[in-house]
Amino acid sequence: MAEIKVAQSAGFCFGVKIAVDSAIGAGKKYGKAYTNGPIIHNKQVVQFLEKLNVKELQSYSQLQEGDTVLIRSHGVPPKTERMLQEKGVNIIDATCPFVKKVHEKVRQLVEEGYYVIIIGEEGHPEVIGILGHLEESGGKGIVVENMEDLIKKFPKRNKVGIVAQTTQNEEFFEEAVGYIASNVEELKVFNTICDATSVRQEEVKRLAKEVDLMIIIGGKHSGNTRRLAQISKAINPETYHVEKAEELEKKWFEGKERIGVSAGASTPDWIIKEVVQKIKEFTKDS
């Protein structure tokens, strides 16, 4: 049997656990609840919650007074929260504490007169929430996804502040900060990439060098999981990103003695265990 090394930090992070536990609790307490979008970027968890009658909200117009709505870990713009309050719904705020910290830092930068650059994915729910707090504070800023994007959008400003989507790639963040620092007079940087993201990325960098093949587990729509897969593949081309055990192919493991496994912050333990068990079955004769 091949040696299987599972990254110590693989699986649910602190913020995701809060959100999922809150959703399970809401389902049991109220018998029905909504989430403003998928609670996390993991289809299997979303399907599990649907069995508890905790469902993704399709439109805010379907809400009635007294309904329960859970704000997921990504957070929302302040105007969205006000709209929910006006509808008279029961709000459960499961915004990740690390995401709330980004909101605080954005407001601080605006108060201190900085133009804000957000290192993150345009259109991602967390970034939409961050932009909402920027707008609420009366600030100005942009979102940049990569160096090409940053160079193209770079503002003619002398006083710039930086924050990051909590699941951003550390290396891109550092490169972006270096570029901005050399092009402005005054710079204030808040590295708001959460510890869980940084630890996972560092573990994957180490593990990918030690094994013959890497399996990264997590939702295909999960930004932090995709980045883990990208980091791993850059080091070890034999990297595969799967959502569940059924996607594994036996031929991947032929002749492989050491297998590395990691998972995104929105991947539950039971899926990781199923994947590891399947790898064991595929490699038992090797």
KETI-722751 format. One line per 5 residues: number of its first residue (from 0); their letters; for each residue x, y, z of C-alpha. Coordinates in nm, 4 decimals, padded with zeros to 6 digits, always signed. Layout:
NUM	A	X,Y,Z  ...;
END
This chain:
0	MAEIK	+00.0000,+00.0000,+00.0000  +00.1223,+00.3502,-00.0824  +00.2117,+00.5884,+00.1983  -00.0619,+00.8519,+00.2368  +00.0243,+01.1835,+00.3989;
5	VAQSA	-00.2705,+01.4043,+00.4957  -00.1956,+01.7711,+00.5664  -00.2595,+01.8480,+00.9313  -00.4709,+02.1569,+00.8568  -00.6861,+01.9969,+00.5835;
10	GFCFG	-01.0587,+02.0623,+00.6145  -01.2917,+02.3037,+00.7895  -01.1438,+02.6276,+00.9143  -01.2704,+02.8168,+01.2196  -01.5029,+03.0470,+01.0216;
15	VKIAV	-01.6580,+02.7704,+00.8115  -01.7224,+02.5569,+01.1207  -01.9068,+02.8505,+01.2816  -02.1227,+02.8950,+00.9682  -02.2058,+02.5255,+00.9251;
20	DSAIG	-02.2789,+02.4753,+01.2975  -02.5010,+02.7865,+01.2902  -02.6914,+02.6506,+00.9894  -02.7425,+02.3094,+01.1518  -02.8586,+02.4813,+01.4715;
25	AGKKY	-03.1013,+02.7041,+01.2786  -03.2501,+02.4049,+01.0986  -03.3088,+02.2195,+01.4240  -03.4390,+02.5218,+01.6173  -03.6667,+02.6796,+01.3574;
30	GKAYT	-03.7502,+02.3838,+01.1347  -03.6748,+02.6007,+00.8316  -03.4063,+02.8543,+00.7453  -03.2464,+03.0192,+00.4450  -02.8852,+03.1050,+00.3626;
35	NGPII	-02.7991,+03.3999,+00.1388  -02.6234,+03.1832,-00.1173  -02.4500,+02.8479,-00.0604  -02.3448,+02.8376,+00.3067  -01.9969,+02.7355,+00.1854;
40	HNKQV	-01.8556,+02.6372,-00.1534  -01.9144,+02.2665,-00.1031  -02.2080,+02.0943,-00.2752  -02.2079,+01.7981,-00.0386  -02.2495,+02.0185,+00.2694;
45	VQFLE	-02.5208,+02.2229,+00.0960  -02.7093,+01.9001,+00.0137  -02.6749,+01.7810,+00.3748  -02.8240,+02.1081,+00.5032  -03.1132,+02.0868,+00.2588;
50	KLNVK	-03.2190,+01.7685,+00.4387  -03.2504,+01.9826,+00.7538  -03.4654,+02.2287,+00.5540  -03.1871,+02.4879,+00.5462  -03.1939,+02.6048,+00.1870;
55	ELQSY	-03.0202,+02.8556,-00.0326  -03.2254,+03.1694,-00.0838  -03.3091,+03.2112,-00.4515  -03.4397,+03.5661,-00.4195  -03.4853,+03.8097,-00.1316;
60	SQLQE	-03.8393,+03.8674,-00.2622  -03.9408,+03.5198,-00.1435  -03.8794,+03.6145,+00.2207  -04.1684,+03.6730,+00.4559  -04.1734,+03.8416,+00.7949;
65	GDTVL	-04.0539,+03.6014,+01.0623  -03.8430,+03.3853,+00.8269  -03.4910,+03.3001,+00.9413  -03.1945,+03.4002,+00.7234  -02.8365,+03.3020,+00.7955;
70	IRSHG	-02.5665,+03.5370,+00.6656  -02.2918,+03.3030,+00.5512  -01.9225,+03.3215,+00.6384  -01.8458,+03.5521,+00.3413  -02.0496,+03.8365,+00.4921;
75	VPPKT	-02.2717,+04.0861,+00.3104  -02.2717,+04.4597,+00.2307  -02.4333,+04.6734,+00.5057  -02.7196,+04.7705,+00.2733  -02.8125,+04.4014,+00.2347;
80	ERMLQ	-02.8297,+04.3577,+00.6115  -03.0482,+04.6725,+00.6394  -03.2814,+04.5371,+00.3725  -03.3203,+04.2104,+00.5665  -03.3942,+04.4012,+00.8864;
85	EKGVN	-03.6613,+04.6026,+00.7063  -03.8257,+04.2792,+00.5917  -03.8637,+04.1767,+00.9551  -03.6739,+03.8494,+00.9219  -03.4750,+03.6754,+01.1932;
90	IIDAT	-03.1060,+03.7283,+01.1043  -02.8321,+03.4909,+01.2165  -02.4958,+03.6492,+01.1402  -02.2388,+03.3754,+01.0678  -01.9886,+03.6097,+00.9011;
95	CPFVK	-01.6372,+03.4792,+00.9651  -01.4577,+03.6905,+01.2303  -01.1595,+03.7220,+00.9952  -01.3883,+03.8657,+00.7253  -01.5313,+04.1148,+00.9753;
100	KVHEK	-01.1744,+04.2206,+01.0470  -01.1338,+04.3117,+00.6764  -01.4492,+04.5256,+00.6978  -01.3038,+04.7075,+01.0018  -00.9716,+04.7700,+00.8279;
105	VRQLV	-01.1444,+04.9055,+00.5155  -01.3435,+05.1521,+00.7255  -01.0254,+05.2550,+00.9082  -00.8400,+05.3176,+00.5813  -01.1263,+05.5295,+00.4469;
110	EEGYY	-01.1414,+05.7332,+00.7694  -00.7668,+05.7979,+00.7404  -00.8023,+05.9169,+00.3805  -00.6581,+05.6209,+00.1891  -00.7626,+05.4989,-00.1538;
115	VIIIG	-00.8265,+05.1245,-00.0999  -00.6902,+04.8423,-00.3139  -00.8539,+04.5064,-00.2398  -00.6447,+04.2040,-00.3395  -00.9153,+03.9529,-00.4299;
120	EEGHP	-01.1525,+03.7996,-00.6820  -01.3952,+04.0385,-00.8475  -01.7493,+03.9095,-00.7975  -01.6631,+03.6741,-00.5097  -01.9249,+03.7019,-00.2298;
125	EVIGI	-01.6617,+03.8005,+00.0272  -01.5265,+04.0740,-00.2006  -01.8792,+04.2012,-00.2704  -01.9243,+04.2364,+00.1055  -01.5900,+04.4182,+00.1437;
130	LGHLE	-01.6806,+04.6569,-00.1396  -02.0140,+04.7195,+00.0335  -01.8325,+04.8368,+00.3469  -01.6012,+05.0516,+00.1349  -01.9034,+05.2140,-00.0307;
135	ESGGK	-02.0846,+05.2540,+00.3037  -01.7816,+05.4392,+00.4417  -01.7801,+05.6766,+00.1452  -01.4445,+05.5473,+00.0249  -01.2986,+05.4827,-00.3179;
140	GIVVE	-01.1078,+05.1774,-00.4349  -01.0576,+04.8890,-00.6737  -01.0342,+04.5097,-00.6710  -00.7341,+04.3423,-00.8360  -00.7088,+03.9700,-00.9131;
145	NMEDL	-00.3543,+03.9346,-01.0474  -00.0478,+04.1410,-01.1381  -00.1685,+04.2136,-01.4917  -00.4964,+04.3396,-01.3463  -00.3112,+04.5542,-01.0905;
150	IKKFP	-00.0809,+04.7151,-01.3483  -00.3734,+04.7871,-01.5803  -00.5969,+04.9370,-01.3101  -00.3285,+05.1039,-01.0998  -00.4686,+05.4372,-00.9743;
155	KRNKV	-00.2858,+05.7679,-00.9872  -00.2993,+05.8118,-00.6123  -00.0277,+05.9021,-00.3638  -00.1996,+05.7636,-00.0531  -00.3002,+05.3984,-00.0884;
160	GIVAQ	-00.4214,+05.1362,+00.1590  -00.4292,+04.7615,+00.0965  -00.6427,+04.4762,+00.2297  -00.6885,+04.1217,+00.1012  -00.9686,+03.8725,+00.0586;
165	TTQNE	-00.9073,+03.6319,+00.3471  -00.8350,+03.3336,+00.1195  -00.5892,+03.5055,-00.1154  -00.2553,+03.3646,-00.2266  +00.0225,+03.4961,+00.0024;
170	EFFEE	+00.2793,+03.5142,-00.2798  +00.0552,+03.7268,-00.5030  -00.0279,+03.9520,-00.2074  +00.3409,+04.0100,-00.1343  +00.4197,+04.0745,-00.5017;
175	AVGYI	+00.1302,+04.3213,-00.5297  +00.2367,+04.5055,-00.2135  +00.5916,+04.5360,-00.3506  +00.4681,+04.6838,-00.6786  +00.2317,+04.9287,-00.5092;
180	ASNVE	+00.4972,+05.0348,-00.2556  +00.7331,+05.1376,-00.5332  +00.4653,+05.3470,-00.7055  +00.3063,+05.5521,-00.4255  +00.4258,+05.8075,-00.1708;
185	ELKVF	+00.2295,+05.6747,+00.1254  +00.1179,+05.3163,+00.1801  -00.0669,+05.1382,+00.4602  -00.0952,+04.7590,+00.4405  -00.3206,+04.5241,+00.6333;
190	NTICD	-00.2434,+04.1614,+00.5537  -00.5943,+04.0263,+00.6125  -00.5264,+03.6816,+00.4674  -00.6412,+03.4598,+00.7525  -00.4044,+03.2298,+00.9383;
195	ATSVR	-00.5937,+02.9201,+00.8252  -00.5313,+03.0097,+00.4600  -00.1619,+03.0822,+00.5138  -00.1055,+02.7593,+00.7088  -00.2807,+02.5476,+00.4442;
200	QEEVK	-00.0783,+02.7042,+00.1634  +00.2534,+02.6534,+00.3451  +00.1669,+02.2905,+00.4257  +00.0775,+02.2200,+00.0637  +00.4073,+02.3734,-00.0534;
205	RLAKE	+00.5999,+02.1394,+00.1781  +00.3903,+01.8308,+00.1098  +00.3913,+01.8670,-00.2693  +00.7733,+01.8408,-00.2661  +00.7709,+01.5213,-00.0577;
210	VDLMI	+00.5242,+01.3052,-00.2522  +00.4765,+01.1528,-00.5978  +00.1193,+01.2751,-00.6347  -00.1083,+01.5306,-00.4657  -00.4845,+01.5164,-00.4190;
215	IIGGK	-00.6565,+01.8436,-00.3255  -01.0148,+01.7987,-00.2047  -01.2827,+02.0661,-00.2159  -01.5520,+02.2420,-00.4138  -01.4642,+02.3467,-00.7676;
220	HSGNT	-01.6172,+02.6880,-00.6843  -01.4117,+02.7236,-00.3675  -01.1501,+02.9959,-00.4191  -00.9249,+02.8796,-00.1370  -00.9326,+02.5181,-00.2650;
225	RRLAQ	-00.8539,+02.6244,-00.6228  -00.5564,+02.8222,-00.4965  -00.4292,+02.5205,-00.3012  -00.4508,+02.3165,-00.6222  -00.2684,+02.5873,-00.8219;
230	ISKAI	+00.0096,+02.6141,-00.5611  +00.0468,+02.2348,-00.5492  +00.0468,+02.1919,-00.9276  +00.3196,+02.4555,-00.9675  +00.5421,+02.2399,-00.7439;
235	NPETY	+00.4145,+01.8934,-00.8324  +00.2514,+01.8589,-01.1785  +00.0900,+01.5336,-01.0579  -00.1804,+01.7266,-00.8724  -00.5526,+01.6512,-00.8989;
240	HVEKA	-00.8410,+01.8613,-00.7625  -01.1480,+01.6529,-00.6731  -01.4716,+01.7236,-00.4894  -01.5358,+01.3673,-00.3717  -01.3956,+01.0130,-00.3704;
245	EELEK	-01.5922,+00.9046,-00.6784  -01.3833,+01.1370,-00.8955  -01.0570,+00.9553,-00.8184  -00.9136,+00.7388,-01.0984  -00.7118,+00.4267,-01.0221;
250	KWFEG	-00.4620,+00.4938,-01.3046  -00.3442,+00.8128,-01.1288  -00.1911,+00.6043,-00.8515  -00.0106,+00.3414,-01.0584  +00.3573,+00.3279,-00.9569;
255	KERIG	+00.3101,+00.6011,-00.6938  +00.4602,+00.5261,-00.3512  +00.3839,+00.8484,-00.1638  +00.0487,+01.0269,-00.1915  -00.0174,+01.3703,-00.0433;
260	VSAGA	-00.3681,+01.4863,+00.0500  -00.4938,+01.8289,+00.1492  -00.8322,+01.9975,+00.1442  -00.9836,+02.3424,+00.1301  -01.1298,+02.5221,+00.4296;
265	STPDW	-01.4837,+02.4301,+00.3254  -01.4250,+02.0547,+00.2946  -01.5811,+01.8404,+00.5714  -01.3843,+01.5653,+00.7456  -01.6119,+01.2889,+00.6203;
270	IIKEV	-01.5288,+01.3670,+00.2569  -01.1544,+01.3686,+00.3352  -01.1904,+01.0277,+00.5050  -01.3808,+00.8852,+00.2054  -01.1080,+01.0052,-00.0339;
275	VQKIK	-00.8290,+00.8581,+00.1818  -01.0165,+00.5261,+00.2038  -01.0558,+00.5151,-00.1747  -00.6831,+00.5842,-00.2242  -00.6070,+00.2968,+00.0144;
280	EFTKD	-00.8266,+00.0654,-00.1960  -00.6571,+00.1750,-00.5182  -00.3052,+00.1305,-00.3809  -00.3459,-00.1777,-00.1601  -00.1555,-00.4002,-00.4062;
285	S	+00.1234,-00.1516,-00.4782;
END
